[in-house]
Amino acid sequence: MAKSRPGGLYTWVTWLTSLLAGDAQCFFAPWFKSRHTYEKVPRDFDVAAWTAEHTAMVRKRVAELKADGWTCTVENQNQFRIVGQSTTLAGKMDIVAVQGERILVIDCKSGQQRDSDWWQVLIYLFVLPMTKPTLTAGRIVEGEVTYKSRSVPVPPEMLTEARRTDLIDLLRLMASPNAPEAVPSAHGCNFCDIPKSECPVRFGEGTKVDILTSEF
């Protein structure tokens, strides 16, 4: 049975990125997560292996930056909670590196490149001046997504007013008392941890997706 989240509405950055990127269409899932605690659907995902790989990537990138003269803060040092009038936005930046008048915000990804990765860093560029105003004052804040074989820059000019508005509008939608309509799909529900007891339209085990035909 789902329970109201203690302390009020709470939205984690990664709940929003796939929606902003257009990779997901179900606005109900993050809306529900932002206001409830619940028994999550178990997923076939090796968290320990992912954590070890991610930690190794972060350490490698930090070592490279420090060798080049950057000062770095890592993961839990960069955790934030921004309390707005509608909801609380929370997240944790993998690396915040400073050198002279430059700040580099980095997120490390061990999987394939996705547009949602880019959006995640873009959100960090949006929030960093709020979370670290003294650090960012007078400095250029840039972004980067680091993959196993390459890094993708996220320049500050990519945070346009239109994209700021998209993010703010989505956060306000998360705070709406009216639940958005759930949009189930085989792919989306496979990565969602909300049980069918809380989302009756969820694709469940045994849901038939394939359609048979003799036409081709």
C-alpha positions as CSV (number, residue, x, y, z in Angstrom):
1,M,0.0,0.0,0.0
2,A,1.4,3.4,-1.0
3,K,1.8,6.0,1.7
4,S,2.1,9.8,1.4
5,R,5.7,10.8,1.3
6,P,6.8,12.4,4.6
7,G,7.9,16.0,4.3
8,G,5.8,16.8,1.3
9,L,6.4,16.7,-2.5
10,Y,9.9,15.5,-3.5
11,T,11.2,15.2,-7.1
12,W,14.5,13.6,-8.0
13,V,16.3,14.9,-11.1
14,T,16.5,11.6,-12.9
15,W,12.7,11.1,-12.7
16,L,12.3,14.0,-15.2
17,T,15.1,13.6,-17.7
18,S,13.5,11.0,-20.0
19,L,10.3,13.0,-20.2
20,L,12.2,16.2,-21.1
21,A,14.2,14.2,-23.7
22,G,11.1,12.7,-25.2
23,D,12.3,9.2,-24.4
24,A,9.3,8.6,-22.1
25,Q,5.7,9.6,-22.3
26,C,4.2,8.6,-19.0
27,F,4.0,11.6,-16.7
28,F,2.1,9.6,-14.1
29,A,5.1,7.7,-12.9
30,P,7.3,10.6,-11.6
31,W,4.1,12.4,-10.4
32,F,3.3,9.3,-8.3
33,K,6.9,8.9,-7.0
34,S,7.1,12.5,-6.0
35,R,4.3,12.1,-3.4
36,H,4.4,8.4,-2.4
37,T,6.5,5.8,-0.8
38,Y,5.6,2.2,-1.9
39,E,6.9,-1.3,-2.3
40,K,8.8,-1.3,-5.5
41,V,8.7,-3.8,-8.2
42,P,12.0,-5.8,-8.2
43,R,14.1,-5.4,-11.3
44,D,16.6,-7.7,-12.9
45,F,19.4,-5.2,-12.4
46,D,22.8,-5.7,-10.8
47,V,23.1,-2.6,-8.6
48,A,26.4,-3.6,-7.1
49,A,28.1,-4.1,-10.5
50,W,26.7,-0.8,-11.8
51,T,27.8,1.1,-8.6
52,A,31.3,-0.3,-8.9
53,E,31.6,0.6,-12.6
54,H,30.2,4.1,-12.0
55,T,32.5,4.7,-9.1
56,A,35.5,3.7,-11.2
57,M,34.5,6.1,-13.9
58,V,34.1,9.0,-11.5
59,R,37.5,8.3,-9.9
60,K,39.2,8.1,-13.3
61,R,37.7,11.4,-14.5
62,V,38.6,13.1,-11.2
63,A,42.2,11.9,-11.4
64,E,42.4,13.3,-14.9
65,L,41.0,16.7,-13.8
66,K,43.2,17.0,-10.8
67,A,46.3,16.1,-12.9
68,D,45.2,19.1,-15.1
69,G,45.0,21.5,-12.2
70,W,41.2,21.3,-11.4
71,T,39.8,21.2,-7.9
72,C,37.0,18.7,-7.6
73,T,34.1,17.8,-5.3
74,V,32.4,14.4,-5.8
75,E,28.9,12.9,-5.5
76,N,27.6,13.3,-1.9
77,Q,29.5,16.5,-1.6
78,N,27.4,17.8,-4.5
79,Q,24.0,16.6,-3.2
80,F,21.3,19.2,-3.2
81,R,17.7,19.9,-2.3
82,I,16.0,23.0,-3.7
83,V,12.7,23.8,-2.0
84,G,10.3,25.7,-4.4
85,Q,6.8,26.9,-3.9
86,S,5.4,23.8,-5.7
87,T,7.9,21.0,-5.0
88,T,11.4,20.1,-3.8
89,L,13.9,19.3,-6.5
90,A,16.8,17.0,-5.4
91,G,19.8,15.4,-7.0
92,K,23.5,14.7,-6.8
93,M,26.1,15.8,-9.3
94,D,28.9,13.2,-9.9
95,I,31.6,15.9,-10.2
96,V,31.9,19.6,-9.8
97,A,35.3,20.8,-11.0
98,V,36.7,24.3,-10.6
99,Q,39.7,25.9,-12.3
100,G,40.1,29.7,-12.4
101,E,37.0,31.3,-13.8
102,R,35.6,27.9,-15.1
103,I,33.3,25.4,-13.5
104,L,32.7,22.0,-15.1
105,V,29.7,19.9,-14.0
106,I,30.1,16.3,-15.0
107,D,27.9,13.2,-15.0
108,C,29.4,9.8,-15.7
109,K,27.3,7.2,-17.7
110,S,28.4,3.6,-18.2
111,G,25.7,2.9,-20.8
112,Q,24.9,4.0,-24.3
113,Q,24.6,7.7,-25.1
114,R,21.0,9.0,-24.6
115,D,19.4,12.5,-24.8
116,S,18.2,12.1,-21.2
117,D,21.9,12.2,-20.1
118,W,22.3,15.6,-21.8
119,W,19.2,16.8,-20.1
120,Q,20.4,15.7,-16.7
121,V,23.5,17.8,-17.0
122,L,21.4,20.7,-18.3
123,I,19.3,20.5,-15.2
124,Y,22.5,20.7,-13.1
125,L,23.6,23.8,-15.0
126,F,20.2,25.3,-14.1
127,V,20.4,24.5,-10.3
128,L,24.2,25.0,-9.6
129,P,23.9,28.8,-9.2
130,M,21.1,28.2,-6.7
131,T,23.0,25.6,-4.7
132,K,26.5,27.2,-4.8
133,P,25.9,30.9,-5.5
134,T,29.3,32.0,-4.0
135,L,31.2,29.4,-6.1
136,T,29.5,30.2,-9.4
137,A,29.6,34.0,-9.0
138,G,31.7,35.5,-11.8
139,R,32.5,32.0,-13.3
140,I,31.4,30.3,-16.5
141,V,29.5,27.1,-15.7
142,E,29.9,24.4,-18.3
143,G,28.7,20.8,-18.5
144,E,29.9,17.4,-19.6
145,V,28.6,13.9,-20.0
146,T,31.4,11.3,-19.6
147,Y,31.0,7.9,-21.3
148,K,33.4,5.0,-21.3
149,S,35.1,6.0,-24.5
150,R,34.5,9.8,-24.8
151,S,33.1,12.9,-23.2
152,V,30.3,15.1,-24.7
153,P,30.4,18.8,-23.8
154,V,27.2,20.6,-22.7
155,P,28.0,24.3,-23.2
156,P,26.1,26.9,-21.1
157,E,24.3,28.4,-24.1
158,M,22.4,25.1,-24.5
159,L,20.4,26.1,-21.4
160,T,18.0,28.4,-23.3
161,E,15.0,30.2,-21.9
162,A,12.8,27.7,-23.7
163,R,14.5,24.7,-22.0
164,R,14.3,26.5,-18.6
165,T,10.6,26.9,-19.2
166,D,10.2,23.3,-20.1
167,L,11.9,22.2,-16.9
168,I,9.9,24.6,-14.7
169,D,6.6,23.6,-16.4
170,L,7.3,20.0,-15.7
171,L,8.1,20.6,-12.1
172,R,4.8,22.5,-11.7
173,L,3.0,19.6,-13.4
174,M,4.6,17.2,-10.8
175,A,3.1,19.4,-8.1
176,S,-0.4,19.4,-9.6
177,P,-3.0,17.8,-7.3
178,N,-4.5,16.1,-10.4
179,A,-2.7,12.9,-11.5
180,P,-1.6,12.9,-15.2
181,E,-2.9,10.0,-17.2
182,A,-0.7,6.9,-17.1
183,V,0.7,6.0,-20.5
184,P,1.7,2.3,-20.3
185,S,4.1,0.7,-22.7
186,A,6.1,-2.6,-22.7
187,H,9.4,-0.7,-22.7
188,G,8.4,2.0,-20.2
189,C,6.7,-0.3,-17.7
190,N,9.7,-2.6,-17.8
191,F,11.9,0.1,-16.3
192,C,9.2,1.4,-13.9
193,D,9.1,0.2,-10.3
194,I,5.5,1.2,-9.5
195,P,3.5,-2.0,-8.9
196,K,0.2,-2.8,-10.7
197,S,-1.6,-2.3,-7.4
198,E,-0.9,1.4,-7.7
199,C,-1.0,1.6,-11.5
200,P,-3.7,-0.7,-12.8
201,V,-2.8,0.0,-16.4
202,R,0.8,-1.2,-16.0
203,F,2.0,-3.8,-18.5
204,G,2.4,-6.9,-16.3
205,E,3.9,-10.3,-16.7
206,G,2.0,-12.3,-19.3
207,T,0.8,-9.1,-21.1
208,K,0.5,-10.0,-24.8
209,V,2.5,-7.6,-27.0
210,D,3.2,-9.7,-30.1
211,I,0.6,-9.8,-32.9
212,L,0.6,-12.7,-35.3
213,T,-0.1,-12.3,-39.0
214,S,0.2,-14.4,-42.2
215,E,0.3,-11.3,-44.4
216,F,4.1,-11.1,-44.5
